[in-house]
Amino acid sequence: MDIYKALEAVPYKKREYFKWKFDLYVNRTDELTEEELCQKLDVKTLNHMKKWEKSSEYLTLTNLYLESRIANDMEQIYQVTAEKALTGDEKAIKLLLDLQKQVRAFNKEAKSTKVYEPFENDGAYDELELS
């Protein structure tokens, strides 16, 4: 699940606060100040949001956000390492091979982990009587 899908399940004010805090707005060019955010959310202070930051819900969202950042960082590291490896840098070649090995292991583990998918009822068994 990506961070934007996870945020869809969060109430509006918390979602906007989280997007503001981690700069997750897609089409915003100007940064909102804390006062502007309070006006947008129609609240006087952000104290209740700061309390929310100690909740497990906030922690889960933060971990999901950081996980996406780590994936982006890994992609950049891989690209830089691949470029150096192509020039013949021995350390970069070793690191690139190690990164590839780790990615393969992660993908293998991800494939073996089954994600729960709800059973879709097509109506074929609706008429059956159980006795």
C-alpha positions, 0 to 999 in steps of 0.5 A: 500500500502506498502512503496516499492510499493509506491517507484516504482512510484517515479523517480529512484534518489528520490527512491534511496535517500529515501531508503538510508535515511531510510535504506530500502535496502533489500540486502545491508550489507555495508552502503553507505556514502553520497559521495558514494550515490552521485556517484551512483546517478551521482550528485555532492551534495544532495541539490536537495534531501534535497529540495525534503524533504519539498515536499508533495510527500516526506511527504507522503512516510515518513508517509507510512514508519512510519506507517509500523514501527508502525505496527512492533512496535505494533506486538512486544508490543503485543508479549511481553504483551502476554508473560507477561499476560500468567505468570499472570501479571494483568497489562499485562492481562488488556493491552493485552485485550485492545490491542485485542479490539483496533485491532478488532476495527481497523480491523472492520473499515478497512473492512468497508472502501472500496478501489477503484478498477478499473472496469475490462472490459472483452469486453462483452459490447464493441459491444453495440451501444448507441443511 
